[in-house]
Amino acid sequence: MMKSISIILVGLVLYFNVFSQDNQPKKGQLTVINKTVDFGNVKPDTTLTVKFFFVNSGTQNIAIEYVNPDCTCTNYTLSSNIVNPRDTAYVELRVNTTGKYGRNKIYSTMRANTFVKMYKLTVVFTVI
């Protein structure tokens, strides 16, 4: 009788450890304020600078794992790698229009340890 109670208790402890940690949805939630910025018409050979703001609207710290612009014409600065709950941070993108013609869309991907893993940031402009 004592052995079966011990086995049941061990089983319950394992069950609650497994299902209470790994299978719960992540509580980090990132809200991006502006996902697309359109500069309209711009002159050639200029640098466009824009800040994409985001808020940690969840209950746990969020880690920004990386920012990956899709064009070598784009550099970035991240205000903070860790965003506390209810705090705001930003990614600043600097796009060089040298060698660009007509309408352009430059994409950058940001990855975070949230339920939604990837966030797409878009800079749109037309070189005249």
N, CA, C and O atoms as CSV, one atom per row, in Angstrom:
chain,resi,resn,atom,element,x,y,z
A,1,MET,N,N,0.820,-1.192,0.000
A,1,MET,CA,C,0.000,0.000,0.000
A,1,MET,C,C,0.868,1.262,0.000
A,1,MET,O,O,0.601,2.189,-0.765
A,2,MET,N,N,1.898,1.310,0.843
A,2,MET,CA,C,2.774,2.460,0.936
A,2,MET,C,C,3.545,2.669,-0.364
A,2,MET,O,O,3.782,3.804,-0.776
A,3,LYS,N,N,3.940,1.554,-1.017
A,3,LYS,CA,C,4.687,1.639,-2.270
A,3,LYS,C,C,3.825,2.241,-3.372
A,3,LYS,O,O,4.321,3.047,-4.158
A,4,SER,N,N,2.544,1.871,-3.453
A,4,SER,CA,C,1.669,2.407,-4.497
A,4,SER,C,C,1.376,3.887,-4.261
A,4,SER,O,O,1.217,4.634,-5.227
A,5,ILE,N,N,1.300,4.330,-3.013
A,5,ILE,CA,C,1.102,5.749,-2.721
A,5,ILE,C,C,2.334,6.536,-3.138
A,5,ILE,O,O,2.214,7.635,-3.679
A,6,SER,N,N,3.517,5.986,-2.893
A,6,SER,CA,C,4.756,6.651,-3.294
A,6,SER,C,C,4.834,6.792,-4.800
A,6,SER,O,O,5.237,7.838,-5.310
A,7,ILE,N,N,4.452,5.748,-5.513
A,7,ILE,CA,C,4.473,5.791,-6.981
A,7,ILE,C,C,3.493,6.836,-7.490
A,7,ILE,O,O,3.809,7.583,-8.417
A,8,ILE,N,N,2.313,6.895,-6.897
A,8,ILE,CA,C,1.318,7.894,-7.306
A,8,ILE,C,C,1.833,9.305,-7.036
A,8,ILE,O,O,1.661,10.195,-7.870
A,9,LEU,N,N,2.466,9.519,-5.876
A,9,LEU,CA,C,2.988,10.847,-5.552
A,9,LEU,C,C,4.102,11.251,-6.510
A,9,LEU,O,O,4.140,12.392,-6.970
A,10,VAL,N,N,5.002,10.328,-6.812
A,10,VAL,CA,C,6.073,10.612,-7.774
A,10,VAL,C,C,5.478,10.944,-9.137
A,10,VAL,O,O,5.936,11.871,-9.804
A,11,GLY,N,N,4.466,10.197,-9.552
A,11,GLY,CA,C,3.805,10.455,-10.829
A,11,GLY,C,C,3.156,11.822,-10.864
A,11,GLY,O,O,3.249,12.524,-11.871
A,12,LEU,N,N,2.495,12.217,-9.771
A,12,LEU,CA,C,1.860,13.534,-9.721
A,12,LEU,C,C,2.892,14.660,-9.761
A,12,LEU,O,O,2.692,15.668,-10.439
A,13,VAL,N,N,3.993,14.486,-9.034
A,13,VAL,CA,C,5.052,15.501,-9.047
A,13,VAL,C,C,5.614,15.658,-10.451
A,13,VAL,O,O,5.784,16.784,-10.920
A,14,LEU,N,N,5.905,14.555,-11.131
A,14,LEU,CA,C,6.416,14.624,-12.501
A,14,LEU,C,C,5.398,15.268,-13.440
A,14,LEU,O,O,5.760,16.092,-14.280
A,15,TYR,N,N,4.138,14.898,-13.301
A,15,TYR,CA,C,3.084,15.449,-14.154
A,15,TYR,C,C,3.027,16.968,-14.013
A,15,TYR,O,O,3.012,17.681,-15.016
A,16,PHE,N,N,2.996,17.469,-12.779
A,16,PHE,CA,C,2.878,18.907,-12.576
A,16,PHE,C,C,4.146,19.647,-12.977
A,16,PHE,O,O,4.061,20.780,-13.449
A,17,ASN,N,N,5.318,19.045,-12.806
A,17,ASN,CA,C,6.550,19.687,-13.253
A,17,ASN,C,C,6.596,19.807,-14.771
A,17,ASN,O,O,6.984,20.851,-15.295
A,18,VAL,N,N,6.213,18.775,-15.470
A,18,VAL,CA,C,6.256,18.783,-16.933
A,18,VAL,C,C,5.209,19.734,-17.503
A,18,VAL,O,O,5.529,20.560,-18.358
A,19,PHE,N,N,3.973,19.631,-17.048
A,19,PHE,CA,C,2.896,20.397,-17.660
A,19,PHE,C,C,2.768,21.817,-17.127
A,19,PHE,O,O,2.116,22.646,-17.763
A,20,SER,N,N,3.362,22.123,-15.993
A,20,SER,CA,C,3.246,23.487,-15.493
A,20,SER,C,C,4.330,24.392,-16.051
A,20,SER,O,O,4.193,25.613,-15.965
A,21,GLN,N,N,5.404,23.850,-16.621
A,21,GLN,CA,C,6.489,24.696,-17.107
A,21,GLN,C,C,6.562,24.731,-18.614
A,21,GLN,O,O,6.411,25.803,-19.201
A,22,ASP,N,N,6.784,23.616,-19.262
A,22,ASP,CA,C,7.084,23.597,-20.683
A,22,ASP,C,C,5.883,23.835,-21.582
A,22,ASP,O,O,6.031,24.388,-22.672
A,23,ASN,N,N,4.708,23.433,-21.152
A,23,ASN,CA,C,3.563,23.508,-22.043
A,23,ASN,C,C,2.706,24.748,-21.838
A,23,ASN,O,O,1.691,24.905,-22.516
A,24,GLN,N,N,3.082,25.622,-20.930
A,24,GLN,CA,C,2.348,26.863,-20.740
A,24,GLN,C,C,2.745,27.843,-21.844
A,24,GLN,O,O,3.911,27.873,-22.238
A,25,PRO,N,N,1.809,28.643,-22.350
A,25,PRO,CA,C,2.186,29.642,-23.338
A,25,PRO,C,C,3.108,30.682,-22.710
A,25,PRO,O,O,3.001,30.986,-21.522
A,26,LYS,N,N,4.005,31.215,-23.514
A,26,LYS,CA,C,4.919,32.234,-23.018
A,26,LYS,C,C,4.133,33.490,-22.706
A,26,LYS,O,O,3.207,33.853,-23.431
A,27,LYS,N,N,4.508,34.150,-21.622
A,27,LYS,CA,C,3.774,35.325,-21.196
A,27,LYS,C,C,4.345,36.606,-21.779
A,27,LYS,O,O,3.749,37.669,-21.608
A,28,GLY,N,N,5.481,36.537,-22.463
A,28,GLY,CA,C,6.033,37.717,-23.107
A,28,GLY,C,C,5.202,38.084,-24.320
A,28,GLY,O,O,4.926,37.244,-25.177
A,29,GLN,N,N,4.807,39.342,-24.385
A,29,GLN,CA,C,4.001,39.791,-25.514
A,29,GLN,C,C,4.540,41.127,-25.986
A,29,GLN,O,O,4.668,42.067,-25.202
A,30,LEU,N,N,4.855,41.207,-27.269
A,30,LEU,CA,C,5.441,42.394,-27.856
A,30,LEU,C,C,4.419,43.042,-28.780
A,30,LEU,O,O,3.857,42.382,-29.653
A,31,THR,N,N,4.183,44.325,-28.587
A,31,THR,CA,C,3.279,45.079,-29.446
A,31,THR,C,C,4.114,46.092,-30.219
A,31,THR,O,O,4.688,47.008,-29.629
A,32,VAL,N,N,4.183,45.928,-31.541
A,32,VAL,CA,C,4.936,46.853,-32.389
A,32,VAL,C,C,4.007,48.004,-32.756
A,32,VAL,O,O,2.922,47.786,-33.295
A,33,ILE,N,N,4.435,49.227,-32.463
A,33,ILE,CA,C,3.598,50.407,-32.683
A,33,ILE,C,C,3.472,50.715,-34.175
A,33,ILE,O,O,2.366,50.935,-34.668
A,34,ASN,N,N,4.581,50.734,-34.888
A,34,ASN,CA,C,4.585,51.055,-36.318
A,34,ASN,C,C,5.383,49.991,-37.062
A,34,ASN,O,O,6.599,49.906,-36.890
A,35,LYS,N,N,4.729,49.185,-37.879
A,35,LYS,CA,C,5.409,48.103,-38.595
A,35,LYS,C,C,5.883,48.530,-39.978
A,35,LYS,O,O,6.790,47.917,-40.542
A,36,THR,N,N,5.274,49.578,-40.526
A,36,THR,CA,C,5.639,50.069,-41.858
A,36,THR,C,C,5.734,51.583,-41.823
A,36,THR,O,O,4.866,52.260,-41.272
A,37,VAL,N,N,6.802,52.107,-42.419
A,37,VAL,CA,C,6.958,53.554,-42.566
A,37,VAL,C,C,7.187,53.839,-44.040
A,37,VAL,O,O,8.074,53.254,-44.661
A,38,ASP,N,N,6.379,54.745,-44.603
A,38,ASP,CA,C,6.488,55.130,-46.011
A,38,ASP,C,C,7.013,56.556,-46.074
A,38,ASP,O,O,6.354,57.492,-45.622
A,39,PHE,N,N,8.208,56.714,-46.640
A,39,PHE,CA,C,8.830,58.026,-46.761
A,39,PHE,C,C,8.341,58.796,-47.984
A,39,PHE,O,O,8.638,59.982,-48.127
A,40,GLY,N,N,7.592,58.130,-48.869
A,40,GLY,CA,C,7.137,58.802,-50.086
A,40,GLY,C,C,8.306,59.012,-51.029
A,40,GLY,O,O,9.171,58.145,-51.151
A,41,ASN,N,N,8.339,60.162,-51.698
A,41,ASN,CA,C,9.414,60.476,-52.643
A,41,ASN,C,C,10.637,60.995,-51.905
A,41,ASN,O,O,10.531,61.862,-51.037
A,42,VAL,N,N,11.818,60.450,-52.263
A,42,VAL,CA,C,13.078,60.878,-51.660
A,42,VAL,C,C,14.100,61.113,-52.757
A,42,VAL,O,O,13.968,60.602,-53.869
A,43,LYS,N,N,15.116,61.892,-52.428
A,43,LYS,CA,C,16.196,62.158,-53.378
A,43,LYS,C,C,17.190,61.000,-53.365
A,43,LYS,O,O,17.322,60.301,-52.360
A,44,PRO,N,N,17.887,60.799,-54.478
A,44,PRO,CA,C,18.912,59.742,-54.494
A,44,PRO,C,C,20.055,60.085,-53.528
A,44,PRO,O,O,20.244,61.243,-53.156
A,45,ASP,N,N,20.789,59.080,-53.144
A,45,ASP,CA,C,21.986,59.228,-52.310
A,45,ASP,C,C,21.699,59.899,-50.974
A,45,ASP,O,O,22.472,60.745,-50.524
A,46,THR,N,N,20.600,59.530,-50.342
A,46,THR,CA,C,20.286,60.038,-49.010
A,46,THR,C,C,20.202,58.862,-48.035
A,46,THR,O,O,20.111,57.703,-48.442
A,47,THR,N,N,20.234,59.179,-46.762
A,47,THR,CA,C,20.050,58.158,-45.729
A,47,THR,C,C,18.733,58.445,-45.015
A,47,THR,O,O,18.517,59.536,-44.488
A,48,LEU,N,N,17.863,57.444,-45.010
A,48,LEU,CA,C,16.571,57.541,-44.342
A,48,LEU,C,C,16.698,56.905,-42.968
A,48,LEU,O,O,17.212,55.793,-42.843
A,49,THR,N,N,16.237,57.594,-41.947
A,49,THR,CA,C,16.326,57.084,-40.579
A,49,THR,C,C,14.925,57.006,-39.997
A,49,THR,O,O,14.156,57.965,-40.062
A,50,VAL,N,N,14.603,55.845,-39.426
A,50,VAL,CA,C,13.286,55.643,-38.824
A,50,VAL,C,C,13.428,54.783,-37.572
A,50,VAL,O,O,14.270,53.887,-37.513
A,51,LYS,N,N,12.591,55.068,-36.569
A,51,LYS,CA,C,12.553,54.265,-35.356
A,51,LYS,C,C,11.242,53.488,-35.331
A,51,LYS,O,O,10.162,54.060,-35.476
A,52,PHE,N,N,11.358,52.170,-35.144
A,52,PHE,CA,C,10.203,51.295,-34.961
A,52,PHE,C,C,10.081,51.026,-33.466
A,52,PHE,O,O,10.937,50.365,-32.879
A,53,PHE,N,N,9.018,51.537,-32.852
A,53,PHE,CA,C,8.811,51.402,-31.417
A,53,PHE,C,C,8.000,50.158,-31.109
A,53,PHE,O,O,7.115,49.775,-31.874
A,54,PHE,N,N,8.310,49.528,-29.979
A,54,PHE,CA,C,7.541,48.374,-29.520
A,54,PHE,C,C,7.449,48.403,-28.005
A,54,PHE,O,O,8.313,48.952,-27.321
A,55,VAL,N,N,6.371,47.794,-27.491
A,55,VAL,CA,C,6.064,47.785,-26.065
A,55,VAL,C,C,5.950,46.344,-25.595
A,55,VAL,O,O,5.359,45.505,-26.276
A,56,ASN,N,N,6.515,46.062,-24.432
A,56,ASN,CA,C,6.316,44.762,-23.802
A,56,ASN,C,C,4.982,44.847,-23.060
A,56,ASN,O,O,4.904,45.395,-21.961
A,57,SER,N,N,3.938,44.299,-23.674
A,57,SER,CA,C,2.610,44.345,-23.063
A,57,SER,C,C,2.296,43.064,-22.297
A,57,SER,O,O,1.148,42.820,-21.924
A,58,GLY,N,N,3.323,42.249,-22.066
A,58,GLY,CA,C,3.155,41.010,-21.308
A,58,GLY,C,C,3.592,41.173,-19.862
A,58,GLY,O,O,3.733,42.289,-19.364
A,59,THR,N,N,3.804,40.046,-19.198
A,59,THR,CA,C,4.151,40.056,-17.776
A,59,THR,C,C,5.575,39.583,-17.485
A,59,THR,O,O,5.992,39.556,-16.327
A,60,GLN,N,N,6.322,39.211,-18.523
A,60,GLN,CA,C,7.710,38.761,-18.338
A,60,GLN,C,C,8.635,39.586,-19.221
A,60,GLN,O,O,8.200,40.189,-20.203
A,61,ASN,N,N,9.919,39.607,-18.860
A,61,ASN,CA,C,10.911,40.281,-19.692
A,61,ASN,C,C,10.954,39.640,-21.074
A,61,ASN,O,O,10.758,38.435,-21.226
A,62,ILE,N,N,11.213,40.467,-22.066
A,62,ILE,CA,C,11.361,39.986,-23.438
A,62,ILE,C,C,12.801,40.232,-23.870
A,62,ILE,O,O,13.361,41.301,-23.627
A,63,ALA,N,N,13.391,39.228,-24.515
A,63,ALA,CA,C,14.733,39.365,-25.074
A,63,ALA,C,C,14.613,39.495,-26.590
A,63,ALA,O,O,14.021,38.643,-27.252
A,64,ILE,N,N,15.176,40.560,-27.124
A,64,ILE,CA,C,15.262,40.709,-28.575
A,64,ILE,C,C,16.500,39.927,-28.996
A,64,ILE,O,O,17.623,40.291,-28.646
A,65,GLU,N,N,16.290,38.854,-29.746
A,65,GLU,CA,C,17.384,37.945,-30.081
A,65,GLU,C,C,18.241,38.466,-31.226
A,65,GLU,O,O,19.464,38.330,-31.194
A,66,TYR,N,N,17.616,39.057,-32.232
A,66,TYR,CA,C,18.384,39.679,-33.303
A,66,TYR,C,C,17.494,40.539,-34.187
A,66,TYR,O,O,16.269,40.416,-34.182
A,67,VAL,N,N,18.148,41.416,-34.947
A,67,VAL,CA,C,17.506,42.193,-36.001
A,67,VAL,C,C,18.278,41.880,-37.263
A,67,VAL,O,O,19.508,41.937,-37.272
A,68,ASN,N,N,17.557,41.546,-38.347
A,68,ASN,CA,C,18.214,41.135,-39.586
A,68,ASN,C,C,17.637,41.914,-40.775
A,68,ASN,O,O,16.602,41.527,-41.319
A,69,PRO,N,N,18.300,43.016,-41.186
A,69,PRO,CA,C,17.866,43.716,-42.394
A,69,PRO,C,C,18.129,42.849,-43.623
A,69,PRO,O,O,19.120,42.121,-43.669
A,70,ASP,N,N,17.242,42.924,-44.624
A,70,ASP,CA,C,17.413,42.093,-45.824
A,70,ASP,C,C,18.314,42.744,-46.868
A,70,ASP,O,O,18.542,42.163,-47.929
A,71,CYS,N,N,18.829,43.934,-46.587
A,71,CYS,CA,C,19.650,44.655,-47.566
A,71,CYS,C,C,20.900,45.185,-46.873
A,71,CYS,O,O,20.843,45.659,-45.739
A,72,THR,N,N,22.026,45.099,-47.572
A,72,THR,CA,C,23.270,45.630,-47.011
A,72,THR,C,C,23.253,47.157,-46.956
A,72,THR,O,O,24.144,47.770,-46.368
A,73,CYS,N,N,22.247,47.763,-47.563
A,73,CYS,CA,C,22.092,49.218,-47.523
A,73,CYS,C,C,21.514,49.686,-46.193
A,73,CYS,O,O,21.352,50.887,-45.977
A,74,THR,N,N,21.200,48.744,-45.298
A,74,THR,CA,C,20.506,49.075,-44.052
A,74,THR,C,C,21.347,48.706,-42.834
A,74,THR,O,O,21.838,47.584,-42.710
A,75,ASN,N,N,21.498,49.679,-41.942
A,75,ASN,CA,C,22.126,49.465,-40.637
A,75,ASN,C,C,21.066,49.671,-39.571
A,75,ASN,O,O,20.028,50.281,-39.827
A,76,TYR,N,N,21.328,49.164,-38.376
A,76,TYR,CA,C,20.338,49.335,-37.312
A,76,TYR,C,C,21.008,49.554,-35.969
A,76,TYR,O,O,22.177,49.225,-35.767
A,77,THR,N,N,20.226,50.121,-35.054
A,77,THR,CA,C,20.596,50.259,-33.660
A,77,THR,C,C,19.399,49.791,-32.848
A,77,THR,O,O,18.265,50.187,-33.118
A,78,LEU,N,N,19.647,48.955,-31.863
A,78,LEU,CA,C,18.603,48.454,-30.977
A,78,LEU,C,C,18.758,49.179,-29.637
A,78,LEU,O,O,19.836,49.155,-29.042
A,79,SER,N,N,17.687,49.825,-29.160
A,79,SER,CA,C,17.790,50.613,-27.926
A,79,SER,C,C,18.071,49.738,-26.710
A,79,SER,O,O,18.741,50.176,-25.775
A,80,SER,N,N,17.560,48.493,-26.712
A,80,SER,CA,C,17.781,47.585,-25.589
A,80,SER,C,C,17.505,46.156,-26.032
A,80,SER,O,O,16.543,45.904,-26.758
A,81,ASN,N,N,18.346,45.219,-25.598
A,81,ASN,CA,C,18.115,43.797,-25.902
A,81,ASN,C,C,17.049,43.183,-25.001
A,81,ASN,O,O,16.394,42.214,-25.384
A,82,ILE,N,N,16.876,43.739,-23.815
A,82,ILE,CA,C,15.889,43.247,-22.849
A,82,ILE,C,C,14.847,44.339,-22.639
A,82,ILE,O,O,15.180,45.500,-22.401
A,83,VAL,N,N,13.569,43.940,-22.731
A,83,VAL,CA,C,12.475,44.890,-22.532
A,83,VAL,C,C,11.630,44.379,-21.364
A,83,VAL,O,O,11.036,43.303,-21.443
A,84,ASN,N,N,11.583,45.146,-20.295
A,84,ASN,CA,C,10.804,44.786,-19.114
A,84,ASN,C,C,9.316,44.978,-19.378
A,84,ASN,O,O,8.944,45.726,-20.282
A,85,PRO,N,N,8.462,44.319,-18.607
A,85,PRO,CA,C,7.022,44.510,-18.775
A,85,PRO,C,C,6.631,45.989,-18.696
A,85,PRO,O,O,7.098,46.719,-17.822
A,86,ARG,N,N,5.777,46.416,-19.613
A,86,ARG,CA,C,5.249,47.772,-19.731
A,86,ARG,C,C,6.291,48.782,-20.178
A,86,ARG,O,O,5.998,49.978,-20.191
A,87,ASP,N,N,7.495,48.357,-20.546
A,87,ASP,CA,C,8.515,49.274,-21.059
A,87,ASP,C,C,8.446,49.346,-22.577
A,87,ASP,O,O,7.910,48.459,-23.241
A,88,THR,N,N,9.007,50.430,-23.105
A,88,THR,CA,C,9.062,50.672,-24.541
A,88,THR,C,C,10.515,50.645,-24.987
A,88,THR,O,O,11.401,51.096,-24.261
A,89,ALA,N,N,10.757,50.122,-26.171
A,89,ALA,CA,C,12.089,50.129,-26.773
A,89,ALA,C,C,11.906,50.390,-28.263
A,89,ALA,O,O,10.780,50.537,-28.739
A,90,TYR,N,N,13.018,50.448,-29.000
A,90,TYR,CA,C,12.902,50.686,-30.437
A,90,TYR,C,C,14.079,50.099,-31.198
A,90,TYR,O,O,15.148,49.842,-30.643
A,91,VAL,N,N,13.843,49.896,-32.489
A,91,VAL,CA,C,14.889,49.579,-33.447
A,91,VAL,C,C,14.978,50.776,-34.380
A,91,VAL,O,O,13.981,51.178,-34.980
A,92,GLU,N,N,16.162,51.340,-34.500
A,92,GLU,CA,C,16.368,52.439,-35.442
A,92,GLU,C,C,17.015,51.867,-36.696
A,92,GLU,O,O,18.087,51.265,-36.624
A,93,LEU,N,N,16.366,52.052,-37.849
A,93,LEU,CA,C,16.920,51.608,-39.129
A,93,LEU,C,C,17.417,52.819,-39.901
A,93,LEU,O,O,16.777,53.870,-39.921
A,94,ARG,N,N,18.577,52.649,-40.538
A,94,ARG,CA,C,19.151,53.666,-41.400
A,94,ARG,C,C,19.346,53.052,-42.782
A,94,ARG,O,O,20.173,52.158,-42.964
A,95,VAL,N,N,18.576,53.542,-43.754
A,95,VAL,CA,C,18.597,52.990,-45.109
A,95,VAL,C,C,19.287,53.986,-46.030
A,95,VAL,O,O,18.888,55.148,-46.111
A,96,ASN,N,N,20.328,53.522,-46.725
A,96,ASN,CA,C,21.037,54.342,-47.692
A,96,ASN,C,C,20.417,54.117,-49.068
A,96,ASN,O,O,20.341,52.981,-49.536
A,97,THR,N,N,19.973,55.192,-49.718
A,97,THR,CA,C,19.276,55.061,-51.004
A,97,THR,C,C,20.214,55.054,-52.205
A,97,THR,O,O,19.746,55.001,-53.343
A,98,THR,N,N,21.518,55.107,-51.985
A,98,THR,CA,C,22.478,55.096,-53.092
A,98,THR,C,C,22.300,53.832,-53.938
A,98,THR,O,O,22.284,52.720,-53.409
A,99,GLY,N,N,22.168,54.012,-55.245
A,99,GLY,CA,C,22.006,52.877,-56.152
A,99,GLY,C,C,20.578,52.363,-56.240
A,99,GLY,O,O,20.327,51.373,-56.928
A,100,LYS,N,N,19.645,53.003,-55.568
A,100,LYS,CA,C,18.237,52.600,-55.615
A,100,LYS,C,C,17.499,53.493,-56.605
A,100,LYS,O,O,17.794,54.682,-56.727
A,101,TYR,N,N,16.532,52.900,-57.312
A,101,TYR,CA,C,15.747,53.641,-58.290
A,101,TYR,C,C,14.284,53.252,-58.153
A,101,TYR,O,O,13.963,52.095,-57.884
A,102,GLY,N,N,13.399,54.227,-58.339
A,102,GLY,CA,C,11.970,53.934,-58.305
A,102,GLY,C,C,11.486,53.563,-56.915
A,102,GLY,O,O,12.070,53.963,-55.908
A,103,ARG,N,N,10.394,52.781,-56.877
A,103,ARG,CA,C,9.765,52.386,-55.611
A,103,ARG,C,C,10.542,51.225,-54.983
A,103,ARG,O,O,10.908,50.266,-55.663
A,104,ASN,N,N,10.785,51.330,-53.675
A,104,ASN,CA,C,11.543,50.321,-52.939
A,104,ASN,C,C,10.827,49.956,-51.651
A,104,ASN,O,O,10.194,50.796,-51.012
A,105,LYS,N,N,10.940,48.679,-51.279
A,105,LYS,CA,C,10.496,48.184,-49.972
A,105,LYS,C,C,11.679,47.440,-49.371
A,105,LYS,O,O,12.165,46.458,-49.931
A,106,ILE,N,N,12.129,47.920,-48.230
A,106,ILE,CA,C,13.243,47.298,-47.524
A,106,ILE,C,C,12.677,46.654,-46.266
A,106,ILE,O,O,12.032,47.319,-45.456
A,107,TYR,N,N,12.921,45.358,-46.106
A,107,TYR,CA,C,12.386,44.610,-44.968
A,107,TYR,C,C,13.500,44.299,-43.970
A,107,TYR,O,O,14.647,44.056,-44.346
A,108,SER,N,N,13.136,44.314,-42.708
A,108,SER,CA,C,14.021,43.852,-41.640
A,108,SER,C,C,13.198,42.934,-40.745
A,108,SER,O,O,12.020,43.182,-40.489
A,109,THR,N,N,13.839,41.876,-40.276
A,109,THR,CA,C,13.167,40.916,-39.403
A,109,THR,C,C,13.744,41.046,-38.005
A,109,THR,O,O,14.960,41.109,-37.822
A,110,MET,N,N,12.860,41.083,-37.029
A,110,MET,CA,C,13.274,41.122,-35.635
A,110,MET,C,C,12.740,39.860,-34.957
A,110,MET,O,O,11.568,39.513,-35.103
A,111,ARG,N,N,13.610,39.183,-34.220
A,111,ARG,CA,C,13.211,37.954,-33.517
A,111,ARG,C,C,13.263,38.201,-32.012
A,111,ARG,O,O,14.195,38.818,-31.496
A,112,ALA,N,N,12.235,37.702,-31.320
A,112,ALA,CA,C,12.162,37.851,-29.868
A,112,ALA,C,C,11.697,36.538,-29.247
A,112,ALA,O,O,11.180,35.662,-29.941
A,113,ASN,N,N,11.883,36.408,-27.954
A,113,ASN,CA,C,11.470,35.183,-27.251
A,113,ASN,C,C,10.007,35.296,-26.804
A,113,ASN,O,O,9.689,35.103,-25.631
A,114,THR,N,N,9.145,35.605,-27.736
A,114,THR,CA,C,7.718,35.733,-27.479
A,114,THR,C,C,6.977,34.629,-28.216
A,114,THR,O,O,7.576,33.866,-28.974
A,115,PHE,N,N,5.667,34.548,-27.990
A,115,PHE,CA,C,4.858,33.542,-28.687
A,115,PHE,C,C,4.966,33.735,-30.192
A,115,PHE,O,O,5.169,32.768,-30.927
A,116,VAL,N,N,4.832,34.979,-30.663
A,116,VAL,CA,C,5.105,35.313,-32.066
A,116,VAL,C,C,6.605,35.515,-32.139
A,116,VAL,O,O,7.137,36.430,-31.510
A,117,LYS,N,N,7.296,34.677,-32.896
A,117,LYS,CA,C,8.764,34.702,-32.905
A,117,LYS,C,C,9.358,35.824,-33.752
A,117,LYS,O,O,10.357,36.431,-33.366
A,118,MET,N,N,8.745,36.106,-34.913
A,118,MET,CA,C,9.326,37.039,-35.870
A,118,MET,C,C,8.396,38.228,-36.106
A,118,MET,O,O,7.173,38.094,-36.150
A,119,TYR,N,N,9.016,39.386,-36.256
A,119,TYR,CA,C,8.300,40.627,-36.535
A,119,TYR,C,C,8.935,41.261,-37.770
A,119,TYR,O,O,10.155,41.413,-37.837
A,120,LYS,N,N,8.106,41.630,-38.747
A,120,LYS,CA,C,8.607,42.231,-39.987
A,120,LYS,C,C,8.440,43.737,-39.920
A,120,LYS,O,O,7.346,44.240,-39.663
A,121,LEU,N,N,9.532,44.455,-40.153
A,121,LEU,CA,C,9.541,45.911,-40.191
A,121,LEU,C,C,9.824,46.327,-41.628
A,121,LEU,O,O,10.726,45.783,-42.263
A,122,THR,N,N,9.060,47.290,-42.146
A,122,THR,CA,C,9.154,47.642,-43.566
A,122,THR,C,C,9.385,49.143,-43.720
A,122,THR,O,O,8.710,49.962,-43.096
A,123,VAL,N,N,10.360,49.483,-44.571
A,123,VAL,CA,C,10.612,50.871,-44.964
A,123,VAL,C,C,10.296,50.960,-46.450
A,123,VAL,O,O,10.833,50.200,-47.257
A,124,VAL,N,N,9.417,51.899,-46.806
A,124,VAL,CA,C,8.989,52.085,-48.193
A,124,VAL,C,C,9.396,53.492,-48.635
A,124,VAL,O,O,9.258,54.453,-47.878
A,125,PHE,N,N,9.900,53.605,-49.870
A,125,PHE,CA,C,10.255,54.917,-50.411
A,125,PHE,C,C,10.358,54.823,-51.928
A,125,PHE,O,O,10.519,53.743,-52.496
A,126,THR,N,N,10.262,55.973,-52.559
A,126,THR,CA,C,10.410,56.070,-54.012
A,126,THR,C,C,11.512,57.074,-54.308
A,126,THR,O,O,11.403,58.246,-53.947
A,127,VAL,N,N,12.575,56.616,-54.965
A,127,VAL,CA,C,13.683,57.502,-55.329
A,127,VAL,C,C,13.290,58.225,-56.615
A,127,VAL,O,O,12.950,57.595,-57.616
A,128,ILE,N,N,13.343,59.572,-56.574
A,128,ILE,CA,C,12.990,60.360,-57.761
A,128,ILE,C,C,14.190,61.077,-58.342
A,128,ILE,O,O,14.063,61.783,-59.343
